[in-house]
Amino acid sequence: MSDSEACLRTLAHPVRRRILDLLWDTERASTEVAQGCGISRPAASQQLKVLLNADLVTVRIRGTQRLYLARLDKLAELRELLENFWGERLSALQAAAEGPSDGGAPAEDEH
């Protein structure tokens, strides 16, 4: 499995996306993450471990606390990958949906 695929699988879980939202620009301990997501501290720790293994968060130890922060550089890489993937396909879909432009009114049915 590629790094990108692992990241996408990790982000498929709604609680993990909420955690990343909480960690976007503020370091937080697992207890703060648990409270912010409405889950237990063990559940928050489990989800943080998954995010850490996918390299989407960093951890810094301060005394007895482990502080987590989103890795915006990794998320930016993932965004670029998705924009490149979908950008080309959505442009092709738009062109196909719009069809050839003849500039005239639709033809009337002949009966």
URZISUL-V431001 format. One record per pair of residues at least 24 apart in sequence whose C-alpha atoms are under 6 Angstrom apart, sorted by the first residue. I is the first residue (numbers start at 1). GAP is how many residues later the second one is. Records with the same first field share a line. If there is no record, write none. Layout:
BEGIN
I: GAP, GAP
END
This chain:
BEGIN
7: 47
20: 50
23: 46, 47
24: 46
27: 40, 41, 42
28: 39, 40
29: 37, 38
END
